[in-house]
């Protein structure tokens, strides 16, 4: 099922709305699946971007608005407090007010802008970090973390010549006792830098 975004940033479906009938016993009947459903089912459909309309089974009246309001009341009753008390008081105060007709459009546009901003932020985060370690590269990242930390610590040694010289002398003495020659410190740093550049190249190819 494909989804798109409407002008307000809300998820919508390319499929026609599901027709739901509400009977006198408050039971909801999904005419698409030929089954009875609950308010929780309708709430999940909203989250999935599946549009629906609800009709009174007896009169044929469109009662979608009241059912959606009932879903909100039901969700709030579960402890998912999404609407602040101050907002609810202000909203109630607009009923019968001269500004009443402007409130629905304003709220729709405000929530639409908020939804678009959240979507843009999510996409920006995915583009920035989501592909840094593509599928299959997580293990590579873990394996190279130690090398990166080691390289970063050694990159500071050129700024500490005395300590670096001491480190090189100690390493040389230890290797001479083993019968081998210690590589120069500058050479080791150069090798580590080359490894880092190789890692960067590997990650760049993986992203491509």
N, C-alpha and C positions, 0 to 999 in steps of 0.2 A: 504494500500500500504506500503510494507516494504522498508526500506532504509538501505544502507550500506555506508561505507566510502571507497573510493579508496585509492591507495597508497599515494596520495597527500593530503588526509584528506578532500576531497570534497565529498558532499553528492551525492549519486547515487541511482538509483532505480533498483530493480530486474526485472522490466518490460523492454521489448524491447523499443528502442527509438521511439518516435512519429515521423512519417513522415509528414513533412510540405512542401507544395508546394507554391512557390512564383510566381505570375503571372505578366504579363507585366504592369498591372495597380498597381503594388506594393501590391496587396492584398495577404494576407497569408491564406492558406487553410489547416486546420488540418484534415488529412485523417482519424484519429482515431475517432474524434467526428463528422466528416462530417459537419464542420462549419468554417466560416471565423473567424480569430482571429487577434489580434494586437500585436505590439511589447511588450506592457505591459503584455499581456498574456504570451508571451515567457519568459519575465523577471521573472514573477511569477513562471513559471515552473522551471526555473533555481534555484530559491530560495527554491523550494520544492523538489529539487533533481530529477526532472523528466527530463530525457534526451530526446533530439530530434535532428533530422537532417533536414536541409532545402535544397530542390532541386529547381532549376530553372524549372518551369513547361514546358518551351518550349524546352530547351536543355538537361535537366536532370542533369546538372552540380551541384555538391555539393557546395552550397554557405553558408554553416553554419557559416564559419568564418566571412564572411562579414556581415551577419545578426547579429551575436553576437557583432561585432564591432559597428554596427548601434545601437544596444541596449545601449551600453556604451555611445555613443555620445548622444543618446536621454536622458539617465539618467543624464548625465552631464549638458545637456541643461535645465533640470528642477531645477537646482540649487544644486543638490546633488554632490558637488565637491569632488570626491574621489581621483582623480589623480592630484597630485601637478604639477604645471607648469614646475618646474625643471625636474621632472621625464619624462614628455611628451617631453621636449626638448631633453633629453638624449636618449629617446626611438627613436625619429625621427632620431637622429644622427647615430644610429646603422644601419639604412637602407642603404644598399650598402657597409657597412663596412665589413672588413674581419671577424669580430666577430659576424656577423649577425646570422649565423647558430647556435651559442651557446646561444644566448639570450633567445629564446623561452623555452628551457629546463631549463635554470637557473631561469627564472621568474616562471615557473610552480613549480619547487621544492621549491623556496622561499615562494610562496604563500601557497603551501601545508604544509610546516613546520609551517607557521603562523597559518593556520587553525587548525592543530593538537594541537598546543600549546593552542589556545583559547578553543578548545574542552576539553582538559585535565584540564584547569583551571575551566571551567564550571562544569565538573564532580566533581572536588575536592571541589568546593563550595557547590554543592548539597549534597555530602557525609558528609561534615562538618556541614552545617547549615540546609540543606533541610529537614532532618529527626529529627531535634531537637524538633520541634513542629509538629508532624505528624497530618494528618487530624483529626479534632475533638478535638485537644489538644490546639488550640489557646485560647479558652475561659478559659481553665485550667491555661494557662500561665498568662493571664490577672488577674485572680482571685488570683493567688498566688504572683503576683508582689508586692503587698502591704506587704504581710507577709515577703517576702525576704528582702525588704528594712528595715522593722522593725527589722528583725533578724540581719542584717548587722550592724545596728546602735547599737544594744545592745551588739554585740560581742566585741565592743570596750570598754565596761564598765569595764572589769577586769583590763584594763590598766589604769583606772582612779578610784582608790579605794575610794578616798575622795568624789568625785562627785557621785559615785555609792552609797556610804553609805547614802549621803544626799537624793538621789532619793528614796532609800529604806525607810528612815525614814519618808519622806513626804507621800509616798504611805501607809505606816503603819498607820500614824496618820489619814489619810483620811478614811481608812477602819475601824479603831477602832471607829471613829465617827459614822459610819454606823452600827456598832455592829458586824463587821466581822474581821477576822484576815488576815493580808497581807501575801502572800506567800513570802518566802525568795527570794532575787534577784537572787542568784545562781540557785535556783530551777526553776525560770522563764526562765533563760537563757538556762538551760538544756532542758526544755520543747520546747523552740523555736528551739534548735539544733535538737531535735528529729523530729520536724515538717519538718525541712529542709531535713533531711536524708530521711524521708518518701516521700517527693517530688522528691528527686533524684531517689529513687527506682521506683516511679511511672513513671517518664520520661524514665528510663532505660527499664522498661517493655514495654512502648509504642513504643520505638524505636525497640525493639526486635519483 
